[in-house]
Amino acid sequence: MAPRANWKGFIKIGEVSCPVALYTAASTSERIAFHTVNRATGHRVRRQFVDSETGKPVERDDQVKGYETASEEFIVLEPEEIEAAVPESDKTLSVSAFIACDDIDDVYFDKPYYLAPADRHAEEAYVLIREGMRSKQVAALARTVLFRRVRTLLIRTHGPGLIATTLNFDYEVRSAKNAFADVPDLKIEGEMLDLAEHIIKTKKGKFDPKEYDDRYEEALAELVKAKLEGKKIAARKEPKREKVVDLISALRESAGLMHKPAAASKTKPKRASKASKESASRRKAS
């Protein structure tokens, strides 16, 4: 069964346009989902909006959006007012520029989508765009109205197709300055740096997503299965606590051991046995 497109429109580069469709590339829909249940009755519990002052339920038609200007003071926005503020969509991914593939910091990446031809008539134009980008090793920046908001997307080649990743806005990305404010400016060099590089080299590998399983999801699945089969739930084993090692101290110690000259042998010569002494005396007497 073909996946359902999240969005359909056109990608436009100058005078070239191509019908395309966006498909979800990463989803959490396969995760185990829970409902809130009344322990006493076993019935599902449903949420209900109530007035914070009167405590009375508020029907859906009476629920509107409100922007808080002061404590418990709100500007009410009617649905039609919000609708009028939403940008009009022309269903066009307008490419504004081509950039180097690594020009954008990954911190701006939001959500990936597969960008594919919308129909068979679009395949030739689609492949033309893909191969042109691949030969020049560039990515495309494009904008469109996506899910009622103007979004910027980074489009890159991906195997036989394209991937379009929505980008976070600049105001959404927090500065790293405060997070790294207390990181000291230390200079590591010489033997310690060589040893650190050696440790990294010994652990070098390649990313294989199949090797990184969701242990929490697997544990939940086993728990649900055990409950369905009426089995006793095994107590969780406490993980073995590893000794915390200070990296710098470990590197200094390792560097010292690696370059420490071998100690002189302190092995004492073996003492001659009594029988050996007597034999030697007899040889001298003769």
Secondary structure, 3 states (H helix, E strand, C coil): CCCCCCEEEEEEECCEEEEEEEEECCCCCCCCCCCCECCCCCCECCCCCECCCCCCECCHHHCCEEEEEECCEEEEECHHHHHHHCCCCCCEEEEEEEEECCCCCHHHEEEEEEEEECCHHHHHHHHHHHHHHHHHCEEEEEEEEECCEEEEEEEEEECCEEEEEEECCHHHCCCCCCCCCCCCCCCCCHHHHHHHHHHHHHCCCCCCHHHCCCHHHHHHHHHHHHHHCCCCCCCCCCCCCCCCCCHHHHHHHHHHHHCCCCCCCCCCCCCCCHHHHHHHHHHHHC
